[in-house]
């Protein structure tokens, strides 16, 4: 297979090889394809969904502040106890 890459992609590949982390341009491409495959198989998010969720979280912090970790843990324990009480 022969591919034609634009100058930016070629530079990225060359930089990775020059860094010594990869022996050949083929190794860089193989690592990139492997990472893409893993991402597509394991990702639970649609394209752009994670970015939207992160933005929503950041807005929530600005609007409502944050919770102390101990406080959040206690709230979770109380919620679980309530749910167990309803299940009985």
C-alpha positions as CSV (number, residue, x, y, z in Angstrom):
1,X,0.0,0.0,0.0
2,X,1.3,3.4,-0.9
3,X,-0.1,6.6,0.8
4,X,0.4,10.2,0.0
5,X,0.5,12.3,3.2
6,X,0.3,16.0,3.6
7,X,3.3,17.9,4.9
8,X,1.9,18.2,8.4
9,X,1.3,14.5,8.8
10,X,4.7,13.7,7.3
11,X,6.4,16.1,9.8
12,X,4.6,14.4,12.7
13,X,5.8,11.0,11.6
14,X,9.3,12.2,11.0
15,X,9.4,13.9,14.4
16,X,8.3,10.6,16.1
17,X,11.0,8.7,14.3
18,X,13.6,11.4,15.1
19,X,12.7,11.2,18.8
20,X,13.9,7.6,18.9
21,X,10.6,6.3,20.2
22,X,9.9,4.6,16.9
23,X,12.4,3.0,14.6
24,X,10.6,3.6,11.3
25,X,7.8,5.6,9.8
26,X,5.9,2.3,9.5
27,X,6.1,1.8,13.2
28,X,4.6,5.2,13.8
29,X,1.7,4.5,11.4
30,X,1.1,1.0,13.0
31,X,1.0,2.6,16.5
32,X,-1.4,5.3,15.2
33,X,-3.7,2.7,13.6
34,X,-3.6,0.5,16.7
35,X,-4.5,3.4,18.9
36,X,-7.4,4.4,16.6
37,X,-8.7,0.9,16.5
38,X,-8.6,0.6,20.3
39,X,-10.3,4.0,20.7
40,X,-13.1,3.0,18.3
41,X,-13.6,-0.4,20.0
42,X,-13.5,0.8,23.6
43,X,-14.9,4.3,23.4
44,X,-18.4,4.7,24.8
45,X,-18.6,8.2,23.4
46,X,-19.8,9.4,20.1
47,X,-17.6,12.0,18.3
48,X,-17.8,15.3,20.2
49,X,-19.8,13.8,23.0
50,X,-16.9,13.7,25.5
51,X,-16.1,17.3,24.8
52,X,-19.7,18.3,25.3
53,X,-19.8,16.5,28.6
54,X,-16.6,18.1,29.8
55,X,-18.0,21.6,28.8
56,X,-21.2,20.8,30.7
57,X,-19.2,19.8,33.8
58,X,-17.1,23.0,33.6
59,X,-20.3,25.1,33.4
60,X,-21.7,23.2,36.4
61,X,-18.6,24.0,38.5
62,X,-18.9,27.7,37.6
63,X,-22.6,27.8,38.3
64,X,-22.9,25.5,41.3
65,X,-19.3,25.1,42.7
66,X,-17.8,21.8,43.6
67,X,-18.3,19.2,46.4
68,X,-15.8,18.2,48.9
69,X,-14.8,14.6,48.4
70,X,-15.9,13.5,51.9
71,X,-19.2,15.3,51.5
72,X,-19.8,13.6,48.1
73,X,-19.0,10.2,49.5
74,X,-21.4,10.8,52.4
75,X,-24.2,11.9,50.1
76,X,-23.6,8.7,48.0
77,X,-23.8,6.5,51.1
78,X,-27.0,8.2,52.2
79,X,-28.5,7.7,48.7
80,X,-27.6,4.0,48.6
81,X,-29.1,3.5,52.1
82,X,-32.3,5.2,51.0
83,X,-32.5,3.0,47.9
84,X,-31.9,-0.1,50.0
85,X,-34.7,1.0,52.3
86,X,-37.1,1.3,49.3
87,X,-36.2,-2.1,48.0
88,X,-37.2,-3.8,51.2
